[in-house]
């Protein structure tokens, strides 16, 4: 079983970097995906983007329902269609103790590659759409706190300040930083 990897927390500047495309889905990518899945499930998350574990590549893993059959691995995902709007509360493994209301598209369509390197088209609605948009934002260096409603930002201010004050107390060695 792959090891769990440490999730980078806010305000680490690595979270603000845009991730690079995956050129080839090889064994290194497959191993990274396995570690990401173990890390996501161990932390009771519904999604995880590679930058959150220090890998500067365009990879996300998601499982909005928790059912193994709903697990998705997306390499180089791009949202090609957006429809409707919804608001709902979000949290993030990189922001422990922080949550807030974010406005997202209600329906999206994603083009990506799967773990075998085959192109796929994935439609998503409601919560699955929210999870995917949140994770794809991470690939662009966009964080959910950037999209929070003004009211939520005010409510999250103290929790964000606490994360900022505790930053730098853990070692930071990540593949994508070099």
C-alpha positions as CSV (number, residue, x, y, z in Angstrom):
1,X,0.0,0.0,0.0
2,X,1.4,3.4,-0.9
3,X,2.4,5.8,1.8
4,X,0.3,8.7,2.8
5,X,1.9,12.1,2.0
6,X,1.7,15.3,3.9
7,X,-0.9,17.8,2.7
8,X,0.4,21.3,2.2
9,X,-1.5,23.9,4.2
10,X,-2.2,27.5,3.7
11,X,-0.4,29.9,3.4
12,X,2.3,27.9,1.7
13,X,3.1,29.7,-1.5
14,X,3.3,26.4,-3.5
15,X,-0.6,26.4,-3.3
16,X,-0.5,29.6,-5.5
17,X,1.5,28.1,-8.3
18,X,0.0,26.9,-11.6
19,X,0.6,23.2,-12.2
20,X,2.3,21.9,-15.3
21,X,0.7,19.5,-17.8
22,X,1.5,15.8,-17.4
23,X,3.3,14.9,-20.6
24,X,3.0,11.1,-20.3
25,X,1.1,8.9,-17.9
26,X,3.9,6.6,-16.7
27,X,4.6,4.6,-13.6
28,X,5.8,7.7,-11.7
29,X,2.4,9.4,-12.4
30,X,0.6,6.2,-11.4
31,X,2.5,5.9,-8.1
32,X,1.8,9.6,-7.4
33,X,-1.9,9.0,-8.0
34,X,-1.9,6.0,-5.7
35,X,-0.3,8.1,-2.9
36,X,-2.9,10.9,-3.6
37,X,-5.8,8.5,-3.3
38,X,-4.5,7.1,0.0
39,X,-3.9,10.6,1.3
40,X,-7.4,11.8,0.3
41,X,-9.1,8.8,1.9
42,X,-7.0,8.9,5.1
43,X,-7.8,12.5,5.5
44,X,-11.5,11.9,4.8
45,X,-11.4,14.2,1.8
46,X,-13.6,14.1,-1.3
47,X,-10.9,15.4,-3.6
48,X,-7.2,16.2,-3.8
49,X,-5.1,18.1,-6.3
50,X,-1.5,17.2,-6.9
51,X,-0.3,20.7,-5.8
52,X,-1.8,20.0,-2.4
53,X,0.8,17.3,-1.9
54,X,3.7,19.2,-3.4
55,X,3.5,17.8,-6.9
56,X,3.3,20.6,-9.5
57,X,1.4,18.6,-12.1
58,X,-2.2,18.8,-13.4
59,X,-3.6,15.8,-11.6
60,X,-6.7,15.5,-9.5
61,X,-8.4,12.6,-7.7
62,X,-12.0,12.9,-6.5
63,X,-14.7,10.8,-5.0
64,X,-17.7,12.9,-4.2
65,X,-19.9,10.0,-2.9
66,X,-17.3,7.8,-1.1
67,X,-18.3,4.8,-3.2
68,X,-15.3,3.1,-4.9
69,X,-17.1,3.1,-8.2
70,X,-17.3,6.9,-8.2
71,X,-13.6,7.4,-7.8
72,X,-12.2,9.6,-10.6
73,X,-8.6,10.2,-11.6
74,X,-8.2,13.1,-14.0
75,X,-4.9,14.0,-15.7
76,X,-4.7,17.5,-17.4
77,X,-8.4,18.3,-16.7
78,X,-10.0,21.2,-18.5
79,X,-13.5,22.5,-17.9
80,X,-15.0,22.9,-21.4
81,X,-18.6,23.7,-20.5
82,X,-20.3,25.5,-17.5
83,X,-24.1,26.0,-16.9
84,X,-26.2,27.3,-14.1
85,X,-25.0,28.4,-10.7
86,X,-25.2,27.2,-7.1
87,X,-23.9,28.3,-3.7
88,X,-22.7,26.0,-1.0
89,X,-20.3,25.5,1.8
90,X,-16.8,24.3,1.0
91,X,-13.8,23.2,3.1
92,X,-10.3,22.1,2.0
93,X,-7.7,19.7,3.3
94,X,-5.2,22.5,2.8
95,X,-7.3,24.8,5.1
96,X,-7.9,22.8,8.3
97,X,-10.7,24.5,10.3
98,X,-11.8,26.8,7.5
99,X,-15.1,26.7,5.6
100,X,-17.1,29.1,3.7
101,X,-19.8,29.6,1.1
102,X,-18.6,29.6,-2.6
103,X,-20.6,30.2,-5.8
104,X,-19.9,27.6,-8.5
105,X,-21.3,26.4,-11.8
106,X,-24.1,23.8,-11.2
107,X,-23.2,21.7,-14.3
108,X,-19.8,21.3,-15.9
109,X,-18.2,19.1,-18.6
110,X,-14.5,18.2,-18.2
111,X,-12.1,16.9,-20.8
112,X,-9.2,15.0,-19.3
113,X,-7.1,11.8,-19.5
114,X,-7.6,8.8,-17.3
115,X,-4.9,6.8,-15.6
116,X,-4.4,4.8,-18.8
117,X,-3.7,8.0,-20.8
118,X,-7.1,7.8,-22.6
119,X,-9.0,10.9,-23.3
120,X,-12.3,11.1,-21.4
121,X,-15.2,13.5,-21.2
122,X,-16.8,13.8,-17.8
123,X,-20.1,15.6,-17.1
124,X,-20.8,16.6,-13.5
125,X,-23.6,18.3,-11.6
126,X,-24.3,19.5,-8.1
127,X,-21.9,18.3,-5.4
128,X,-19.7,16.4,-7.9
129,X,-19.5,19.5,-10.0
130,X,-18.5,21.6,-6.9
131,X,-15.7,19.1,-5.9
132,X,-14.3,19.0,-9.4
133,X,-14.2,22.8,-9.8
134,X,-12.6,23.2,-6.4
135,X,-9.8,20.7,-7.3
136,X,-9.2,22.1,-10.8
137,X,-8.9,25.5,-9.3
138,X,-6.0,24.2,-7.3
139,X,-4.2,23.4,-10.6
140,X,-4.4,27.1,-11.4
141,X,-3.2,28.3,-8.0
142,X,-6.7,29.5,-7.2
143,X,-8.0,28.7,-3.7
144,X,-11.5,28.4,-2.4
145,X,-11.0,31.3,-0.1
146,X,-10.5,33.4,-3.2
147,X,-14.0,32.5,-4.2
148,X,-15.8,32.8,-0.9
149,X,-18.6,35.2,-0.5
150,X,-17.7,38.4,1.3
151,X,-19.7,37.3,4.4
152,X,-17.8,34.0,4.5
153,X,-14.5,35.7,4.2
154,X,-15.3,37.8,7.3
155,X,-16.3,34.7,9.2
156,X,-13.1,32.8,8.2
157,X,-10.7,35.7,9.0
158,X,-9.7,34.4,12.5
159,X,-9.1,30.8,11.3
160,X,-7.1,32.0,8.3
161,X,-5.0,34.2,10.6
162,X,-4.3,31.2,12.9
163,X,-3.1,29.2,9.9
164,X,-0.9,32.1,8.8
165,X,0.6,32.4,12.3
166,X,1.4,28.7,12.5
167,X,2.9,28.5,9.0
168,X,6.6,27.6,8.8
169,X,6.6,25.3,11.8
170,X,6.9,22.1,9.6
171,X,9.5,21.2,7.0
172,X,8.6,21.8,3.4
173,X,10.3,19.6,0.8
174,X,8.2,19.0,-2.3
175,X,9.0,17.6,-5.8
176,X,7.4,20.5,-7.6
177,X,9.3,23.2,-5.8
178,X,12.7,22.6,-7.4
